[in-house]
Amino acid sequence: MRTMAERTLHIAAYDITDPGRLREALYVLKHYASGGQKSVFECFLTAAERQALLRDVREVLDLEEDRFLLLPLGSADGIRTLGIGVAPADPDYYFVG
């Protein structure tokens, strides 16, 4: 299992015009995200998981109508949360599939 130090925090966001594709994109993102709301998600990804996420999202999007952003923010070591934020932690396992 990868530790948090081997993962990079990314913010994933999308704007999808079709309700069917929107549901599919939400399904894809929930498999990679550790938190988020509406159409913006926190994802702690290895390089391989990042490539898999991009591949999976690309299969859902209509590249003429939809937008997707995957923004790397750096390592988990420097994360500070305010309010009711939950500090990142490795779960027992990740399901990617």
N, CA, C and O atoms as CSV, one atom per row, in Angstrom:
chain,resi,resn,atom,element,x,y,z
A,1,MET,N,N,0.829,-1.170,0.000
A,1,MET,CA,C,0.000,0.000,0.000
A,1,MET,C,C,0.882,1.245,0.000
A,1,MET,O,O,1.912,1.281,0.673
A,2,ARG,N,N,0.481,2.254,-0.747
A,2,ARG,CA,C,1.210,3.526,-0.798
A,2,ARG,C,C,0.883,4.353,0.443
A,2,ARG,O,O,-0.249,4.336,0.926
A,3,THR,N,N,1.868,5.070,0.953
A,3,THR,CA,C,1.629,5.961,2.082
A,3,THR,C,C,1.232,7.331,1.550
A,3,THR,O,O,1.381,7.621,0.363
A,4,MET,N,N,0.728,8.163,2.446
A,4,MET,CA,C,0.329,9.517,2.046
A,4,MET,C,C,1.519,10.288,1.480
A,4,MET,O,O,1.345,11.139,0.607
A,5,ALA,N,N,2.725,9.998,1.968
A,5,ALA,CA,C,3.907,10.705,1.477
A,5,ALA,C,C,4.162,10.398,0.002
A,5,ALA,O,O,4.801,11.197,-0.683
A,6,GLU,N,N,3.683,9.270,-0.499
A,6,GLU,CA,C,3.894,8.896,-1.890
A,6,GLU,C,C,2.758,9.380,-2.789
A,6,GLU,O,O,2.763,9.113,-3.991
A,7,ARG,N,N,1.803,10.077,-2.225
A,7,ARG,CA,C,0.660,10.576,-2.973
A,7,ARG,C,C,0.727,12.100,-3.040
A,7,ARG,O,O,1.313,12.746,-2.172
A,8,THR,N,N,0.130,12.651,-4.062
A,8,THR,CA,C,0.049,14.090,-4.231
A,8,THR,C,C,-1.420,14.492,-4.191
A,8,THR,O,O,-2.277,13.838,-4.786
A,9,LEU,N,N,-1.693,15.587,-3.472
A,9,LEU,CA,C,-3.045,16.100,-3.415
A,9,LEU,C,C,-3.390,16.780,-4.728
A,9,LEU,O,O,-2.633,17.613,-5.226
A,10,HIS,N,N,-4.534,16.420,-5.281
A,10,HIS,CA,C,-5.068,17.042,-6.485
A,10,HIS,C,C,-6.485,17.526,-6.188
A,10,HIS,O,O,-7.208,16.924,-5.395
A,11,ILE,N,N,-6.858,18.598,-6.823
A,11,ILE,CA,C,-8.253,19.037,-6.824
A,11,ILE,C,C,-8.796,18.698,-8.202
A,11,ILE,O,O,-8.245,19.112,-9.222
A,12,ALA,N,N,-9.883,17.942,-8.216
A,12,ALA,CA,C,-10.540,17.573,-9.467
A,12,ALA,C,C,-11.879,18.296,-9.522
A,12,ALA,O,O,-12.648,18.263,-8.561
A,13,ALA,N,N,-12.152,18.937,-10.625
A,13,ALA,CA,C,-13.408,19.667,-10.788
A,13,ALA,C,C,-13.921,19.460,-12.205
A,13,ALA,O,O,-13.140,19.313,-13.145
A,14,TYR,N,N,-15.228,19.450,-12.344
A,14,TYR,CA,C,-15.803,19.295,-13.673
A,14,TYR,C,C,-17.039,20.149,-13.849
A,14,TYR,O,O,-17.696,20.535,-12.883
A,15,ASP,N,N,-17.339,20.435,-15.100
A,15,ASP,CA,C,-18.563,21.106,-15.512
A,15,ASP,C,C,-19.075,20.303,-16.699
A,15,ASP,O,O,-18.532,20.388,-17.801
A,16,ILE,N,N,-20.115,19.530,-16.465
A,16,ILE,CA,C,-20.616,18.595,-17.472
A,16,ILE,C,C,-22.055,18.956,-17.808
A,16,ILE,O,O,-22.878,19.131,-16.909
A,17,THR,N,N,-22.360,19.066,-19.086
A,17,THR,CA,C,-23.647,19.579,-19.533
A,17,THR,C,C,-24.767,18.548,-19.561
A,17,THR,O,O,-25.936,18.915,-19.448
A,18,ASP,N,N,-24.443,17.286,-19.709
A,18,ASP,CA,C,-25.453,16.237,-19.864
A,18,ASP,C,C,-25.666,15.500,-18.537
A,18,ASP,O,O,-24.687,15.060,-17.935
A,19,PRO,N,N,-26.905,15.348,-18.060
A,19,PRO,CA,C,-27.154,14.665,-16.782
A,19,PRO,C,C,-26.621,13.230,-16.735
A,19,PRO,O,O,-26.154,12.795,-15.682
A,20,GLY,N,N,-26.674,12.496,-17.820
A,20,GLY,CA,C,-26.159,11.128,-17.855
A,20,GLY,C,C,-24.651,11.090,-17.686
A,20,GLY,O,O,-24.132,10.298,-16.899
A,21,ARG,N,N,-23.942,11.943,-18.422
A,21,ARG,CA,C,-22.487,12.016,-18.288
A,21,ARG,C,C,-22.095,12.556,-16.911
A,21,ARG,O,O,-21.071,12.165,-16.351
A,22,LEU,N,N,-22.915,13.453,-16.378
A,22,LEU,CA,C,-22.654,13.991,-15.049
A,22,LEU,C,C,-22.688,12.879,-14.003
A,22,LEU,O,O,-21.810,12.822,-13.141
A,23,ARG,N,N,-23.675,12.003,-14.062
A,23,ARG,CA,C,-23.751,10.869,-13.131
A,23,ARG,C,C,-22.555,9.936,-13.302
A,23,ARG,O,O,-21.988,9.460,-12.319
A,24,GLU,N,N,-22.174,9.678,-14.552
A,24,GLU,CA,C,-21.026,8.804,-14.808
A,24,GLU,C,C,-19.733,9.414,-14.256
A,24,GLU,O,O,-18.919,8.712,-13.657
A,25,ALA,N,N,-19.549,10.722,-14.461
A,25,ALA,CA,C,-18.347,11.394,-13.959
A,25,ALA,C,C,-18.317,11.374,-12.435
A,25,ALA,O,O,-17.259,11.157,-11.845
A,26,LEU,N,N,-19.452,11.594,-11.795
A,26,LEU,CA,C,-19.521,11.532,-10.337
A,26,LEU,C,C,-19.133,10.140,-9.848
A,26,LEU,O,O,-18.405,10.011,-8.864
A,27,TYR,N,N,-19.606,9.112,-10.518
A,27,TYR,CA,C,-19.271,7.736,-10.170
A,27,TYR,C,C,-17.759,7.505,-10.277
A,27,TYR,O,O,-17.157,6.906,-9.386
A,28,VAL,N,N,-17.155,7.976,-11.357
A,28,VAL,CA,C,-15.704,7.826,-11.553
A,28,VAL,C,C,-14.942,8.554,-10.452
A,28,VAL,O,O,-14.055,7.976,-9.823
A,29,LEU,N,N,-15.282,9.819,-10.215
A,29,LEU,CA,C,-14.541,10.621,-9.244
A,29,LEU,C,C,-14.653,10.068,-7.833
A,29,LEU,O,O,-13.683,10.134,-7.078
A,30,LYS,N,N,-15.793,9.530,-7.456
A,30,LYS,CA,C,-15.945,8.996,-6.100
A,30,LYS,C,C,-15.015,7.814,-5.844
A,30,LYS,O,O,-14.695,7.518,-4.693
A,31,HIS,N,N,-14.584,7.146,-6.892
A,31,HIS,CA,C,-13.643,6.033,-6.718
A,31,HIS,C,C,-12.223,6.509,-6.435
A,31,HIS,O,O,-11.406,5.745,-5.920
A,32,TYR,N,N,-11.921,7.748,-6.762
A,32,TYR,CA,C,-10.573,8.273,-6.564
A,32,TYR,C,C,-10.499,9.315,-5.456
A,32,TYR,O,O,-9.407,9.611,-4.971
A,33,ALA,N,N,-11.617,9.871,-5.047
A,33,ALA,CA,C,-11.646,11.006,-4.128
A,33,ALA,C,C,-11.635,10.572,-2.666
A,33,ALA,O,O,-12.154,9.516,-2.305
A,34,SER,N,N,-11.035,11.409,-1.846
A,34,SER,CA,C,-11.095,11.199,-0.408
A,34,SER,C,C,-12.051,12.193,0.233
A,34,SER,O,O,-12.357,12.079,1.420
A,35,GLY,N,N,-12.517,13.149,-0.522
A,35,GLY,CA,C,-13.471,14.129,-0.017
A,35,GLY,C,C,-13.858,15.072,-1.124
A,35,GLY,O,O,-13.270,15.062,-2.205
A,36,GLY,N,N,-14.847,15.884,-0.847
A,36,GLY,CA,C,-15.276,16.860,-1.823
A,36,GLY,C,C,-16.742,17.169,-1.670
A,36,GLY,O,O,-17.417,16.659,-0.776
A,37,GLN,N,N,-17.226,18.019,-2.565
A,37,GLN,CA,C,-18.646,18.337,-2.570
A,37,GLN,C,C,-19.033,18.815,-3.953
A,37,GLN,O,O,-18.237,19.422,-4.670
A,38,LYS,N,N,-20.263,18.530,-4.307
A,38,LYS,CA,C,-20.821,18.877,-5.611
A,38,LYS,C,C,-19.881,18.433,-6.726
A,38,LYS,O,O,-19.729,17.231,-6.941
A,39,SER,N,N,-19.250,19.349,-7.436
A,39,SER,CA,C,-18.424,18.948,-8.574
A,39,SER,C,C,-16.936,19.212,-8.358
A,39,SER,O,O,-16.183,19.323,-9.326
A,40,VAL,N,N,-16.505,19.313,-7.098
A,40,VAL,CA,C,-15.090,19.527,-6.771
A,40,VAL,C,C,-14.675,18.481,-5.736
A,40,VAL,O,O,-15.358,18.291,-4.729
A,41,PHE,N,N,-13.550,17.803,-5.990
A,41,PHE,CA,C,-13.121,16.687,-5.144
A,41,PHE,C,C,-11.653,16.790,-4.790
A,41,PHE,O,O,-10.845,17.282,-5.578
A,42,GLU,N,N,-11.306,16.315,-3.580
A,42,GLU,CA,C,-9.919,16.154,-3.170
A,42,GLU,C,C,-9.507,14.734,-3.505
A,42,GLU,O,O,-10.195,13.783,-3.137
A,43,CYS,N,N,-8.399,14.585,-4.196
A,43,CYS,CA,C,-7.905,13.256,-4.568
A,43,CYS,C,C,-6.418,13.178,-4.218
A,43,CYS,O,O,-5.623,13.995,-4.681
A,44,PHE,N,N,-6.052,12.203,-3.409
A,44,PHE,CA,C,-4.651,11.939,-3.102
A,44,PHE,C,C,-4.225,10.795,-4.014
A,44,PHE,O,O,-4.628,9.650,-3.811
A,45,LEU,N,N,-3.405,11.110,-5.024
A,45,LEU,CA,C,-3.124,10.162,-6.101
A,45,LEU,C,C,-1.642,9.888,-6.264
A,45,LEU,O,O,-0.803,10.772,-6.093
A,46,THR,N,N,-1.340,8.635,-6.600
A,46,THR,CA,C,-0.015,8.300,-7.092
A,46,THR,C,C,0.009,8.680,-8.567
A,46,THR,O,O,-1.028,9.023,-9.134
A,47,ALA,N,N,1.159,8.625,-9.184
A,47,ALA,CA,C,1.258,8.942,-10.619
A,47,ALA,C,C,0.400,7.983,-11.440
A,47,ALA,O,O,-0.251,8.407,-12.395
A,48,ALA,N,N,0.391,6.705,-11.086
A,48,ALA,CA,C,-0.401,5.717,-11.829
A,48,ALA,C,C,-1.892,5.959,-11.648
A,48,ALA,O,O,-2.658,5.834,-12.603
A,49,GLU,N,N,-2.316,6.307,-10.430
A,49,GLU,CA,C,-3.731,6.597,-10.190
A,49,GLU,C,C,-4.165,7.853,-10.937
A,49,GLU,O,O,-5.289,7.933,-11.432
A,50,ARG,N,N,-3.267,8.832,-11.015
A,50,ARG,CA,C,-3.571,10.058,-11.757
A,50,ARG,C,C,-3.841,9.732,-13.227
A,50,ARG,O,O,-4.811,10.217,-13.810
A,51,GLN,N,N,-2.986,8.916,-13.814
A,51,GLN,CA,C,-3.179,8.529,-15.211
A,51,GLN,C,C,-4.474,7.732,-15.389
A,51,GLN,O,O,-5.191,7.927,-16.371
A,52,ALA,N,N,-4.773,6.845,-14.453
A,52,ALA,CA,C,-6.002,6.046,-14.535
A,52,ALA,C,C,-7.234,6.941,-14.408
A,52,ALA,O,O,-8.212,6.752,-15.130
A,53,LEU,N,N,-7.195,7.909,-13.500
A,53,LEU,CA,C,-8.317,8.839,-13.356
A,53,LEU,C,C,-8.536,9.611,-14.647
A,53,LEU,O,O,-9.667,9.716,-15.123
A,54,LEU,N,N,-7.477,10.144,-15.212
A,54,LEU,CA,C,-7.603,10.891,-16.471
A,54,LEU,C,C,-8.166,10.011,-17.585
A,54,LEU,O,O,-9.004,10.458,-18.369
A,55,ARG,N,N,-7.712,8.775,-17.653
A,55,ARG,CA,C,-8.227,7.847,-18.665
A,55,ARG,C,C,-9.722,7.590,-18.444
A,55,ARG,O,O,-10.509,7.636,-19.390
A,56,ASP,N,N,-10.107,7.322,-17.197
A,56,ASP,CA,C,-11.501,7.007,-16.889
A,56,ASP,C,C,-12.423,8.196,-17.148
A,56,ASP,O,O,-13.526,8.023,-17.666
A,57,VAL,N,N,-11.978,9.398,-16.793
A,57,VAL,CA,C,-12.794,10.588,-17.025
A,57,VAL,C,C,-12.900,10.883,-18.519
A,57,VAL,O,O,-13.962,11.273,-19.004
A,58,ARG,N,N,-11.811,10.697,-19.239
A,58,ARG,CA,C,-11.815,10.954,-20.683
A,58,ARG,C,C,-12.854,10.095,-21.391
A,58,ARG,O,O,-13.446,10.529,-22.380
A,59,GLU,N,N,-13.084,8.875,-20.892
A,59,GLU,CA,C,-14.071,7.982,-21.497
A,59,GLU,C,C,-15.502,8.477,-21.289
A,59,GLU,O,O,-16.396,8.106,-22.050
A,60,VAL,N,N,-15.730,9.308,-20.272
A,60,VAL,CA,C,-17.068,9.799,-19.942
A,60,VAL,C,C,-17.376,11.122,-20.643
A,60,VAL,O,O,-18.506,11.341,-21.079
A,61,LEU,N,N,-16.400,11.989,-20.753
A,61,LEU,CA,C,-16.626,13.357,-21.219
A,61,LEU,C,C,-16.916,13.459,-22.710
A,61,LEU,O,O,-16.451,12.651,-23.513
A,62,ASP,N,N,-17.686,14.458,-23.048
A,62,ASP,CA,C,-17.793,14.928,-24.423
A,62,ASP,C,C,-16.840,16.121,-24.486
A,62,ASP,O,O,-17.137,17.177,-23.928
A,63,LEU,N,N,-15.717,15.967,-25.149
A,63,LEU,CA,C,-14.670,16.984,-25.135
A,63,LEU,C,C,-15.069,18.277,-25.831
A,63,LEU,O,O,-14.377,19.286,-25.693
A,64,GLU,N,N,-16.166,18.268,-26.573
A,64,GLU,CA,C,-16.667,19.482,-27.207
A,64,GLU,C,C,-17.572,20.281,-26.265
A,64,GLU,O,O,-17.718,21.492,-26.437
A,65,GLU,N,N,-18.178,19.626,-25.276
A,65,GLU,CA,C,-19.163,20.285,-24.415
A,65,GLU,C,C,-18.758,20.377,-22.948
A,65,GLU,O,O,-19.170,21.313,-22.262
A,66,ASP,N,N,-17.969,19.440,-22.454
A,66,ASP,CA,C,-17.679,19.337,-21.031
A,66,ASP,C,C,-16.276,19.841,-20.714
A,66,ASP,O,O,-15.418,19.958,-21.589
A,67,ARG,N,N,-16.075,20.135,-19.433
A,67,ARG,CA,C,-14.756,20.567,-18.969
A,67,ARG,C,C,-14.378,19.759,-17.731
A,67,ARG,O,O,-15.232,19.415,-16.915
A,68,PHE,N,N,-13.077,19.461,-17.604
A,68,PHE,CA,C,-12.549,18.750,-16.452
A,68,PHE,C,C,-11.195,19.346,-16.105
A,68,PHE,O,O,-10.381,19.608,-16.991
A,69,LEU,N,N,-10.953,19.561,-14.817
A,69,LEU,CA,C,-9.693,20.121,-14.342
A,69,LEU,C,C,-9.127,19.207,-13.266
A,69,LEU,O,O,-9.831,18.838,-12.327
A,70,LEU,N,N,-7.871,18.846,-13.398
A,70,LEU,CA,C,-7.162,18.093,-12.368
A,70,LEU,C,C,-5.930,18.910,-12.008
A,70,LEU,O,O,-4.966,18.972,-12.771
A,71,LEU,N,N,-5.972,19.530,-10.848
A,71,LEU,CA,C,-4.953,20.478,-10.430
A,71,LEU,C,C,-4.099,19.890,-9.305
A,71,LEU,O,O,-4.614,19.659,-8.211
A,72,PRO,N,N,-2.801,19.641,-9.546
A,72,PRO,CA,C,-1.939,19.123,-8.472
A,72,PRO,C,C,-1.618,20.241,-7.480
A,72,PRO,O,O,-1.289,21.361,-7.872
A,73,LEU,N,N,-1.722,19.915,-6.182
A,73,LEU,CA,C,-1.456,20.916,-5.139
A,73,LEU,C,C,-0.229,20.606,-4.308
A,73,LEU,O,O,0.213,21.459,-3.539
A,74,GLY,N,N,0.334,19.425,-4.432
A,74,GLY,CA,C,1.530,19.097,-3.675
A,74,GLY,C,C,1.293,17.954,-2.715
A,74,GLY,O,O,0.271,17.271,-2.780
A,75,SER,N,N,2.247,17.752,-1.820
A,75,SER,CA,C,2.184,16.621,-0.890
A,75,SER,C,C,1.185,16.888,0.232
A,75,SER,O,O,0.785,18.028,0.466
A,76,ALA,N,N,0.793,15.828,0.915
A,76,ALA,CA,C,-0.170,15.928,2.012
A,76,ALA,C,C,0.444,16.550,3.262
A,76,ALA,O,O,-0.291,16.937,4.171
A,77,ASP,N,N,1.759,16.656,3.332
A,77,ASP,CA,C,2.422,17.144,4.544
A,77,ASP,C,C,2.055,18.582,4.898
A,77,ASP,O,O,1.989,18.926,6.078
A,78,GLY,N,N,1.820,19.414,3.909
A,78,GLY,CA,C,1.573,20.826,4.179
A,78,GLY,C,C,0.103,21.203,4.252
A,78,GLY,O,O,-0.214,22.392,4.224
A,79,ILE,N,N,-0.797,20.249,4.343
A,79,ILE,CA,C,-2.230,20.538,4.321
A,79,ILE,C,C,-2.685,21.074,5.669
A,79,ILE,O,O,-2.353,20.517,6.715
A,80,ARG,N,N,-3.445,22.155,5.635
A,80,ARG,CA,C,-4.079,22.718,6.824
A,80,ARG,C,C,-5.561,22.846,6.519
A,80,ARG,O,O,-5.941,23.340,5.457
A,81,THR,N,N,-6.387,22.409,7.437
A,81,THR,CA,C,-7.827,22.513,7.255
A,81,THR,C,C,-8.406,23.466,8.294
A,81,THR,O,O,-7.882,23.579,9.402
A,82,LEU,N,N,-9.479,24.144,7.935
A,82,LEU,CA,C,-10.182,25.039,8.835
A,82,LEU,C,C,-11.624,24.572,8.939
A,82,LEU,O,O,-12.132,23.914,8.031
A,83,GLY,N,N,-12.280,24.903,10.028
A,83,GLY,CA,C,-13.666,24.508,10.184
A,83,GLY,C,C,-13.766,23.036,10.499
A,83,GLY,O,O,-13.043,22.532,11.359
A,84,ILE,N,N,-14.657,22.336,9.812
A,84,ILE,CA,C,-14.898,20.930,10.107
A,84,ILE,C,C,-14.129,20.005,9.170
A,84,ILE,O,O,-14.497,18.843,9.000
A,85,GLY,N,N,-13.072,20.514,8.571
A,85,GLY,CA,C,-12.259,19.699,7.675
A,85,GLY,C,C,-11.694,18.480,8.382
A,85,GLY,O,O,-11.419,18.517,9.582
A,86,VAL,N,N,-11.526,17.416,7.642
A,86,VAL,CA,C,-10.984,16.174,8.171
A,86,VAL,C,C,-9.576,15.996,7.616
A,86,VAL,O,O,-9.360,16.070,6.407
A,87,ALA,N,N,-8.637,15.765,8.501
A,87,ALA,CA,C,-7.249,15.558,8.060
A,87,ALA,C,C,-7.162,14.306,7.203
A,87,ALA,O,O,-7.836,13.320,7.500
A,88,PRO,N,N,-6.338,14.314,6.129
A,88,PRO,CA,C,-6.220,13.141,5.268
A,88,PRO,C,C,-5.564,11.976,5.986
A,88,PRO,O,O,-4.674,12.160,6.817
A,89,ALA,N,N,-6.010,10.792,5.658
A,89,ALA,CA,C,-5.435,9.573,6.229
A,89,ALA,C,C,-5.596,8.443,5.222
A,89,ALA,O,O,-6.551,8.419,4.445
A,90,ASP,N,N,-4.658,7.515,5.243
A,90,ASP,CA,C,-4.767,6.353,4.366
A,90,ASP,C,C,-5.873,5.433,4.879
A,90,ASP,O,O,-5.878,5.076,6.057
A,91,PRO,N,N,-6.809,5.043,4.012
A,91,PRO,CA,C,-7.790,4.043,4.415
A,91,PRO,C,C,-7.139,2.662,4.437
A,91,PRO,O,O,-5.976,2.514,4.059
A,92,ASP,N,N,-7.881,1.663,4.874
A,92,ASP,CA,C,-7.358,0.298,4.898
A,92,ASP,C,C,-7.009,-0.181,3.490
A,92,ASP,O,O,-6.060,-0.943,3.308
A,93,TYR,N,N,-7.776,0.267,2.499
A,93,TYR,CA,C,-7.512,-0.096,1.107
A,93,TYR,C,C,-8.159,0.911,0.178
A,93,TYR,O,O,-9.073,1.630,0.581
A,94,TYR,N,N,-7.696,0.972,-1.056
A,94,TYR,CA,C,-8.293,1.777,-2.110
A,94,TYR,C,C,-8.855,0.828,-3.145
A,94,TYR,O,O,-8.200,-0.152,-3.503
A,95,PHE,N,N,-10.037,1.092,-3.627
A,95,PHE,CA,C,-10.596,0.326,-4.726
A,95,PHE,C,C,-10.530,1.185,-5.963
A,95,PHE,O,O,-11.119,2.266,-6.004
A,96,VAL,N,N,-9.825,0.723,-6.964
A,96,VAL,CA,C,-9.741,1.395,-8.244
A,96,VAL,C,C,-10.149,0.387,-9.290
A,96,VAL,O,O,-9.441,-0.592,-9.526
A,97,GLY,N,N,-11.283,0.619,-9.916
A,97,GLY,CA,C,-11.708,-0.367,-10.885
A,97,GLY,C,C,-12.972,-0.107,-11.571
A,97,GLY,O,O,-13.395,-0.904,-12.409
